[in-house]
Every structure is written in C-alpha cells, then in structure tokens.
Amino acid sequence: MAERMLIERKIILSKRFPPRVSKITFGRYQLQSIPSISITDTEAVFSFDNTFEDCGGCNPEEEANIVISFLSLLLNLRVKKEGFRINSIDIPIASSQYKQFIGMFI
C-alpha cells in the first residue's frame, strides 16, 4: 500500500504571475502564488503529492528542486528557495540561493 505525502516548498520567483492567475497546475505539480507586498517578485508555494512505494524509496526534496530548476530554465526566471514542508512538518534548509540556469550551458 502506498502512503501519500504532501510536499510543499515556499519559493520566491523573480517574475510576477500573469493578471488573474493565482494557481498553475501541470501534471501532479502545483504552483500557487501567495499575496505579497513586493512589486517585482512573487512569493509562491510549489506543491505535489508524493507516494512512497514499498518497493523503492523517494527523495521529495530533491524532486522538488529538480522540477523547480526545470521551471527556472523553461520560464527564464530566478528562484529563491525559502522553506520546505512535508505533511505539515517544517524541514530546515541549509541555504536559499537564487538560481538561474539560463546561460550555464552556453
């Protein structure tokens, strides 16, 4: 039997969401904006349901980092990681650096 875990990562995006858009869903991943006073940046929560299968393991923090890095590359924006939560339990993070992958492969 597979158990479900709600994975959430708070991030700051270098671009704003389009007007009247507060949630973006792609596959099992969701990106939802958080009301903020910043004019240039957007605070958001990246979340997904992770299932732990009996036959293998999972690394939800790394999965979140990979998908967020891919979005950064795809949408040409910087991402600052602010927090991480598994099933409503806050997990401390070592560093929260802005990352942008455009130009690293040229």
Stockholm file with secondary structure:
# STOCKHOLM 1.0

chainA/1-106         MAERMLIERKIILSKRFPPRVSKITFGRYQLQSIPSISITDTEAVFSFDNTFEDCGGCNPEEEANIVISFLSLLLNLRVKKEGFRINSIDIPIASSQYKQFIGMFI
#=GR chainA/1-106 SS CCEEEEEEEEEEESSCCCTTCCEEEETTEEEEEECCSCSSCEEEEEEEEEEECTTSCCCHHHHHHHHHHHHHHHHTCCEEEEEEEETTEEECCSCCCEECCTTTTC
#=GC SS_cons         CCEEEEEEEEEEESSCCCTTCCEEEETTEEEEEECCSCSSCEEEEEEEEEEECTTSCCCHHHHHHHHHHHHHHHHTCCEEEEEEEETTEEECCSCCCEECCTTTTC
//
